[in-house]
């Protein structure tokens, strides 16, 4: 076991996902048994989520302004082309403008309908405390949901619901995927109801239909398919699970 002093030094690297291998396993084992360090870890996660969200907001605002300028410039080019009797230019620029509108405009904002609905105890979403009646918090890529001891939280996009057990850290990787939300389980346990893709340090779980429970604790991953079907991909290969089947890695 590592000391609390060493654990505190490793927490920042672990939050940034630059600490892996044996060092990462030692830290997680220490966090499991030390509530003070676990609390420091959750506070670091919440701070990183708030800072990261602010940086992303500024970057997205700059991208929107840049794309707006590009769109205005392209609109002027098309307008000038219409005033000129050069039909071959129209044949080139008008399709290009349509392609731009179809492919670039959806990127003006990263919409998301993944919502942290409620929580109890020490539950936070994107650095915001959650209560039994909210507030509801919109989650975007890079946001983190955390629960402390004797705490719970629930996240949903209307089709898929993720229930976080106590001492769980969940990172949002993609909120609007065709296969459901894509999240990373950093530690703890979640119950999944609906299509979802969950990444962990030991493998990737894809719930195709139905529901499943996923727990990551001290370097051990356990998957229980409670209904429907799921697929777990690890370094050992791909494992398909049907309702009632359990797999530990």
Buried (B, 14 or more C-beta within 10 A) or exposed (E): EBEEEBBBEBBEBBBEEEBEEEBBBBBBBBBBEBEEBBBBBBBBBBEBBBEBBEEBEEEBEEBEEEBEEEBEEBEEEBEEBEEEEEEEBBEEBEEEBEEBEEEEEEEBEBEBEBBBBBBBBBBBBBBBEBEEEEEBBBBBBBBBBBBBEEBBBBBBBEEBBBBBBBBBBBBBBBBBEEEBBBBBBBBBBBBBBBBBBBBBBBBBBBBBEBBBBBBBBEBEBBBBBBBBBBBBEBEEEEBEBEBEBEBEB
